[in-house]
Amino acid sequence: MLLTLLRAKIHGAIITQANRNYVGSITIDLDLLKLSGLLPNERVLVADIHNGVRFETYILAGKKGSGVIGINGAAAHLVKPGEKIIIMAFAEMTPEEADDHMARVLVLDSSNKPVKNMTIASRLDA
């Protein structure tokens, strides 16, 4: 049996741009990707804190140090610049792997600057 657990998350990112005429994806500042552990081309679930909309897409690396969080393609119809979102990636693992798993969580401020970088244990006794 495989379990699906949170692998990495960026919490409280502010959308800086929405481009409906792009092929698709979410553009994320390369520095934020490195800090969060998220990867270019990785599938992510995005949740808009303002309106509750959720959608899946994949990551493109944005300019390092830019603070960019850009929603591209069809998903740009669902959200607006200035809205706060959560970006989540998941991984499948065995119960044994899950027992030692630590999810990475990067919390951002209103300028998309990191304010907290932490890990969350999956163990019930942690």
N, C-alpha and C positions, 0 to 999 in steps of 0.2 A: 504494500500500500504506500502511496505517496501522499504527502500533505503539501498544501500550498500555503506558504508563509510570506509575510512581508520581508523583503530583502533590503530595500533601501527606500528612503522617502525624503522629499523636500517639502517642508511644511510652511505655509504662509507666503509663498512666492506671489509677487504682484505681476500681473500680466503687463508687459511693456508695449506689446504690439500684437495686432491680429491682422493677418494677411490672407484674405479669402482666395486670392489668385495664385496661391502657391500650391504645389503638388500635394502637400500634406505634412504633418508632423508637428512636434513642439521643439522650438529652438531654445536651448539652455546654455547660459554662460559656461564656458569650458572650466573655469575655476570652480563653479558650483557643482559641476559634474564630478570633478576630481574629489572634492570634499565629501560629496554624498555617496560616492561609489556607483552612481548611475553611469551607463555607458552609451555612446552613440549607437544608434540603430536598435537599442533595447526597447521592447514594448513596455508601455507604461499606462496606468490608469490615472486619469486626471479628474479631480473633483473640484468644482467651483464652489467656494464657501458662500458666495453671495446668493446663488440661485439654485444650488443643489444639483446642477447638471453634472453628469459623469460621462466620460468618453475615453476610449482607448486610442492611442497613437504610438508613434515611435520617436526617438530622440535624435535631433541633429545638434551637433556642437556649435555653440555660438561664440562670438568674439570673447576672448579671455579678458576678464575684468570689466566687461560691459554691463553686467547685471541683467542682460537680456533674458526675458522669458516671453517667447513669441509663439502664439498659437496660429498655425498655418492651415490652409485648405478648408475643407468643409466644417471642421470644428470651430473655425473663426466665426461662424454664424451663431454659435452657442454662448460665447463669452465676449467680454469687452476689456480693453485696456483699463487698468486700474483695479480690476477685480482680483481678489485673493484666491489662490488655488493651492491644492495639495497634489503632489506628483508622487505616485507610488509604483514600485516595481516589486514583483513577487517571484519566488523560486519554489520549485517542487523539490521535496527532499523526503527521505525516509524518516520514520519516527526517531531513529537513532541519530541521524544528522540534525533533525529539528531540536533534539535535546541540547545540543551544543551551539545552536544557531544564535547569532546576535544580529538583529536588524540595525542598520545605520539610519539615523534620523538627523537631518540638517534643518534647523529652524532659521528662517530669515526675518529681517525687519522690513519696514515699509519701503526701503530702498534696495531690497534684495541683497542685503549684506548679511552674512552669517552672524547669528547671535548665540547659537548653541549647536554643538555637534555632539551627538550622544549615540549610544547603542542601547538596544532593548533586548533583554534575554527572552528566549522562548520557553525556558524551563519554568515549571510551576513552582519550584522551590527556590528560585533565584531571588 
